[in-house]
Amino acid sequence: MHAARSHRATVLLVVALTTGCRIIPEARPDRTRFYTLGLPAPSGSGSGRQLALGLGPITFPAYLEQPQLVTRVDEERVVFAPTDRWAGSLRGQFERALMLRLMSALGTDDVTVFPWWPGRRIDVTVQLSVLAFEADSSGTARLDALWRVKDGQREQLLDTGQARVREPIGSGGAPAEVEALGRALDQLADAIAGDVTRARR
């Protein structure tokens, strides 16, 4: 009799443990993916007296100061990707990527991002206001920006410019979106470099 009760208790214990294990949720894999803007190798002239460019300050929309990739639904609304994130600050990535592109476009290795130390030789500064840098619901990467080119010594305004860049994303999801944003940044760098070159003549 005692043995039967002991056997029954053991069976109940096993059933209870088995049922309890089923209640505990299974661990789900982390589906978060991280992205960076492409950083081209700098290709300045590397010799002689080069243009000393000061880049910044750069103002950035507050809604882009988030880790998630952003998609604009309409002019008043954006959504944040649940699993696609920037690997670090988007502002920092944007500054580095633009700096390297300007080095190549202007043929100089001497580009400094704001703030720079007192006494630093700066021939020309570019102050930039980024208005948009995201994908939209139509499958297009958007980059809108305004800039001012100034003399680095006298702070005299030399030129102003603006860009409204649209790059098709196509298929490929978030990786294609990041690549399209990089192509838009290429166009921005070329436009700024053109204004800087004309202002220096």
C-alpha positions in Angstrom: 0.0 0.0 0.0 2.8 2.3 1.0 4.7 1.5 -2.3 1.6 2.2 -4.4 1.2 5.6 -2.7 4.8 6.4 -3.3 4.6 5.4 -6.9 1.5 7.6 -7.4 3.2 10.6 -5.8 6.2 10.1 -8.0 4.0 10.1 -11.1 2.2 13.2 -10.0 5.5 15.0 -9.4 6.8 14.1 -12.8 3.5 15.3 -14.4 3.7 18.6 -12.5 7.3 19.2 -13.4 6.5 18.5 -17.1 3.5 20.8 -17.1 5.5 23.5 -15.4 8.3 23.3 -18.0 5.7 23.9 -20.7 4.6 27.1 -19.0 8.1 28.6 -19.1 8.4 30.4 -22.4 11.1 29.3 -24.8 13.9 31.8 -25.4 13.5 33.6 -28.7 16.4 34.5 -30.8 17.3 38.2 -30.9 16.3 39.4 -34.4 17.8 42.8 -34.1 20.1 43.8 -37.0 22.6 46.6 -36.9 23.7 48.9 -39.8 26.4 51.5 -40.5 26.7 54.0 -43.3 29.5 53.1 -45.8 32.8 54.8 -45.1 34.9 55.1 -48.2 38.6 55.2 -48.0 39.9 58.8 -48.0 41.6 59.8 -51.2 42.8 63.4 -50.7 45.9 64.7 -52.6 48.2 64.0 -49.7 50.9 66.6 -50.8 51.4 70.3 -51.0 49.3 73.0 -49.2 45.8 71.5 -49.1 42.5 73.2 -48.5 41.7 73.1 -44.8 38.0 72.6 -44.5 36.0 73.0 -41.3 32.8 70.9 -41.4 30.1 72.0 -39.0 28.4 72.6 -36.9 25.9 70.1 -38.3 22.3 70.2 -37.0 20.2 67.1 -37.1 16.5 66.5 -36.6 15.7 65.2 -33.1 13.5 62.3 -34.5 16.7 60.9 -36.1 18.6 60.8 -32.8 17.2 57.4 -32.2 18.8 53.9 -32.6 16.1 52.6 -34.9 15.9 53.1 -38.7 13.2 55.6 -39.5 10.6 55.5 -42.3 8.5 58.6 -43.1 4.9 57.7 -43.6 3.7 61.2 -44.6 4.8 64.7 -44.0 3.6 64.6 -40.4 4.3 61.0 -39.3 7.3 58.7 -39.0 7.6 55.1 -37.8 10.6 53.3 -36.2 11.8 49.9 -37.3 11.3 47.3 -34.6 14.4 45.3 -35.3 16.6 47.4 -37.6 19.0 49.7 -35.8 22.0 51.9 -36.4 25.2 50.6 -34.9 26.0 53.7 -32.9 24.9 57.3 -33.3 23.5 58.1 -36.7 24.8 61.7 -36.3 28.3 60.5 -35.7 28.1 58.1 -38.7 26.7 60.9 -40.9 29.5 63.3 -39.9 32.3 60.7 -40.5 30.8 59.5 -43.8 30.4 63.1 -45.1 33.9 64.1 -44.0 35.4 61.2 -46.0 33.4 61.9 -49.1 34.4 65.6 -48.9 38.0 64.6 -48.7 37.7 62.7 -51.9 35.6 65.3 -53.7 37.9 68.2 -52.7 41.2 66.4 -53.0 42.3 67.1 -49.4 43.1 65.2 -46.3 42.6 68.3 -44.1 39.0 68.2 -43.1 38.1 68.8 -39.4 34.7 68.3 -37.9 33.4 71.0 -35.5 34.4 71.9 -32.9 38.1 72.5 -33.7 40.7 73.9 -31.4 41.6 77.6 -31.3 44.4 78.5 -33.7 43.6 75.7 -36.1 44.0 76.8 -39.7 40.6 76.7 -41.4 40.3 78.1 -44.9 36.6 77.4 -45.4 33.8 76.3 -43.2 30.6 74.5 -44.2 27.7 74.8 -41.7 25.0 72.2 -42.5 21.4 71.8 -41.5 20.1 68.3 -42.2 16.3 68.4 -42.6 15.6 64.8 -43.6 17.7 61.6 -43.8 15.4 58.6 -44.0 13.4 56.3 -46.2 9.8 56.9 -47.0 6.8 54.7 -47.5 7.1 54.9 -51.3 10.5 53.1 -51.3 12.7 56.2 -51.6 15.6 57.4 -49.6 15.3 61.1 -48.8 18.0 63.6 -47.9 17.1 67.3 -47.6 19.8 69.8 -46.4 20.8 73.4 -46.4 24.4 74.7 -46.0 26.4 77.9 -45.7 30.0 78.2 -47.0 32.0 80.8 -45.1 35.6 82.1 -45.1 37.4 80.3 -42.3 39.3 83.4 -41.1 36.8 86.3 -41.5 33.6 84.4 -41.1 32.4 86.1 -44.3 29.5 84.3 -46.1 30.8 83.0 -49.5 27.9 80.9 -50.7 24.8 79.0 -49.7 23.3 75.8 -51.0 20.6 73.3 -50.7 19.9 69.7 -51.7 16.8 67.7 -52.1 18.0 64.2 -53.0 15.8 61.2 -53.7 17.3 57.7 -54.3 15.2 54.6 -55.1 15.6 51.8 -52.6 14.2 48.9 -54.6 13.9 45.5 -53.0 16.2 44.3 -50.3 14.7 45.7 -47.1 16.8 47.6 -44.6 20.2 46.8 -46.2 19.0 48.3 -49.5 17.6 51.3 -47.5 21.0 52.0 -45.9 22.8 51.7 -49.3 20.4 54.2 -50.8 21.0 56.6 -48.0 24.7 56.2 -48.7 24.2 57.1 -52.3 22.2 60.2 -51.3 25.1 61.2 -49.1 27.4 60.9 -52.1 25.3 63.4 -53.9 25.2 65.8 -51.0 29.0 65.7 -50.7 29.4 66.4 -54.4 27.0 69.4 -54.2 28.8 70.9 -51.2 32.2 70.3 -52.8 31.0 72.1 -55.9 30.0 75.2 -53.8 33.3 75.2 -51.9 35.3 75.0 -55.1 33.4 77.9 -56.6 33.7 80.0 -53.5 37.5 79.5 -53.5 38.0 80.9 -57.0 
